[in-house]
């Protein structure tokens, strides 16, 4: 059975609030895009996890707060592919 990420595929919009200040968080893409030998970004391990529950069939996204400039890892539940 195949699964897809609704955020990566544009099937759902991201809506979550910053746990520190309550402002709307912005999706900055998949965590996997931030790590790797030639990554132009910092390590995704520098971000703290918003949710500590590990989702086996999901996608991890880096999100940030434009107000307080904090970054987090957000676990997105994958949808079953048609």
C-alpha positions in Angstrom: 0.0 0.0 0.0 1.4 3.4 -1.0 1.1 6.6 1.0 1.6 10.2 0.0 2.2 13.4 2.0 -0.8 15.8 1.6 1.5 18.9 2.1 4.2 17.8 -0.4 1.5 17.0 -3.0 -0.5 20.2 -2.4 -3.6 18.3 -1.3 -3.9 20.1 2.1 -2.8 23.4 3.5 -0.6 23.7 6.6 -2.3 25.2 9.6 -0.6 25.1 13.0 0.2 27.6 15.7 3.6 28.3 17.3 3.7 26.7 20.7 5.7 29.7 22.0 3.8 32.7 20.8 0.6 31.4 19.1 1.3 32.9 15.6 0.7 30.8 12.5 3.7 28.7 11.6 5.0 28.6 8.0 5.9 25.3 6.2 9.5 25.4 5.0 9.5 22.0 3.3 10.5 18.5 4.0 13.1 17.8 6.7 15.0 15.6 4.2 15.7 18.6 2.1 17.6 20.2 4.9 20.1 17.4 5.5 22.6 15.7 3.3 26.2 16.0 2.3 25.7 19.0 0.0 22.8 20.7 1.9 23.0 24.6 1.8 21.1 24.7 5.1 21.8 24.0 8.7 21.2 20.5 10.1 17.5 19.7 10.7 18.6 18.4 14.1 18.9 22.0 15.3 15.1 22.2 15.3 13.0 20.9 18.3 10.1 18.6 17.7 6.6 20.0 18.1 5.1 16.5 18.5 7.1 13.8 20.2 4.9 11.0 18.7 6.6 9.1 15.9 4.3 8.5 13.0 5.5 5.5 10.9 3.6 6.5 7.8 4.2 10.2 7.5 6.4 13.0 6.4 8.5 15.4 8.5 8.4 19.0 7.6 10.5 21.9 8.9 8.2 24.8 10.0 9.1 28.1 11.4 7.5 31.0 13.2 7.9 34.4 11.4 7.2 36.2 14.6 9.5 34.6 17.2 11.9 33.0 14.6 11.8 29.5 16.1 12.0 26.4 14.0 10.3 23.1 14.6 9.8 19.6 13.1 6.2 18.9 12.2 5.0 15.3 11.6 2.4 15.1 8.8 0.2 12.0 8.6 0.4 10.4 5.2 -2.7 9.6 3.2 -3.3 6.3 1.4 -2.7 6.7 -2.2 -5.6 6.0 -4.5 
